[in-house]
Amino acid sequence: MIEIPLTHILVLGAILFCLGLLAVITKRHAIVVLMGIELVFNAANLNLVAFNQYQPDLMGGQVFTLFVMVIAAAETAVALALVLKVYQYFKTVNLDQIRQSTED
C-alpha cells in the first residue's frame, strides 16, 4: 500500500479551503455560497482524517469528522429551506438583489 505524505494531504485541504472561501466571498448566488461553505467543511474534515492517520490508536479525528459531517448536513438542510423561503418572497436568490430589495 502506498502511503501518501501528510504534507500532500494538507496542501489538498488548503486548496479546497481556499476554493470554498473564494466561492463564499466572490459569488452572488446563494446556492453557490452554500456549496463554498461545504467545501470549507470538507477541507477541515480532510485535515482531521489526515492527522488521525498518523495516530491510528486515537479515533478522535474520525469521530470528530463524523460529527462535523452530521452538523454540516443539518446546516445545509436548514440553509436550503431558508433559500427556498427567500426565493418565494423575493423571487430571486441573487444576494445583491435581495440586499437592494431590503434597503428600499
C-alpha positions as CSV (number, residue, x, y, z in Angstrom):
1,M,0.0,0.0,0.0
2,I,1.3,3.4,-1.0
3,E,1.4,5.9,1.9
4,I,0.6,9.5,0.9
5,P,2.7,12.0,2.9
6,L,0.9,14.3,5.3
7,T,2.0,17.4,3.6
8,H,0.3,16.4,0.3
9,I,-3.0,15.8,2.1
10,L,-2.7,19.1,4.0
11,V,-1.9,21.0,0.7
12,L,-5.0,19.5,-0.8
13,G,-7.0,20.5,2.2
14,A,-5.7,24.1,2.0
15,I,-6.6,24.2,-1.7
16,L,-10.1,23.0,-1.0
17,F,-10.4,25.5,1.8
18,C,-9.2,28.4,-0.4
19,L,-11.6,27.4,-3.2
20,G,-14.5,27.3,-0.8
21,L,-13.6,30.6,0.7
22,L,-13.2,32.1,-2.8
23,A,-16.7,30.9,-3.7
24,V,-18.2,32.4,-0.5
25,I,-16.6,35.7,-1.0
26,T,-17.0,36.3,-4.7
27,K,-20.2,34.5,-5.7
28,R,-23.6,36.2,-5.5
29,H,-25.9,33.2,-5.9
30,A,-27.0,31.7,-2.6
31,I,-26.7,28.1,-3.7
32,V,-23.1,28.6,-4.8
33,V,-22.3,30.3,-1.5
34,L,-23.7,27.2,0.3
35,M,-21.5,24.9,-1.9
36,G,-18.5,27.0,-0.9
37,I,-19.3,26.6,2.8
38,E,-19.5,22.8,2.2
39,L,-16.1,22.9,0.5
40,V,-14.6,24.6,3.6
41,F,-16.2,21.9,5.9
42,N,-14.8,19.2,3.7
43,A,-11.3,20.7,3.8
44,A,-11.4,20.7,7.6
45,N,-12.7,17.1,7.6
46,L,-9.9,16.0,5.2
47,N,-7.3,17.6,7.6
48,L,-8.8,15.9,10.6
49,V,-8.7,12.4,9.0
50,A,-5.1,13.1,7.7
51,F,-3.9,13.9,11.2
52,N,-5.7,10.9,12.6
53,Q,-3.8,8.7,10.0
54,Y,-0.6,9.3,12.0
55,Q,-2.2,8.4,15.3
56,P,-4.4,5.4,14.4
57,D,-4.9,4.3,18.0
58,L,-6.8,7.5,18.7
59,M,-10.1,7.6,16.8
60,G,-10.7,11.2,17.7
61,G,-10.1,12.6,14.3
62,Q,-12.5,10.3,12.6
63,V,-15.2,10.6,15.3
64,F,-14.9,14.4,15.1
65,T,-15.2,14.3,11.3
66,L,-18.4,12.3,11.6
67,F,-19.9,14.9,13.9
68,V,-18.8,17.7,11.6
69,M,-20.4,15.9,8.6
70,V,-23.7,15.4,10.5
71,I,-23.8,19.1,11.6
72,A,-22.9,20.2,8.0
73,A,-25.7,18.1,6.6
74,A,-28.2,19.5,9.1
75,E,-27.0,23.0,8.5
76,T,-27.3,22.6,4.7
77,A,-30.9,21.4,5.1
78,V,-31.8,24.4,7.1
79,A,-30.0,26.8,4.7
80,L,-31.7,25.3,1.7
81,A,-35.1,25.7,3.4
82,L,-34.2,29.3,4.1
83,V,-33.1,29.8,0.5
84,L,-36.4,28.4,-0.7
85,K,-38.4,30.8,1.5
86,V,-36.3,33.7,0.4
87,Y,-36.9,32.8,-3.2
88,Q,-40.7,32.6,-2.6
89,Y,-40.6,36.1,-1.0
90,F,-38.1,37.9,-3.3
91,K,-38.4,35.8,-6.4
92,T,-34.6,35.6,-6.7
93,V,-31.6,34.0,-4.9
94,N,-29.1,36.6,-6.1
95,L,-27.7,38.1,-2.9
96,D,-27.2,41.6,-4.3
97,Q,-30.8,41.9,-5.5
98,I,-32.1,40.7,-2.1
99,R,-29.9,43.3,-0.4
100,Q,-31.2,46.0,-2.6
101,S,-34.8,44.9,-2.0
102,T,-34.4,45.1,1.7
103,E,-32.8,48.6,1.6
104,D,-35.6,50.1,-0.4
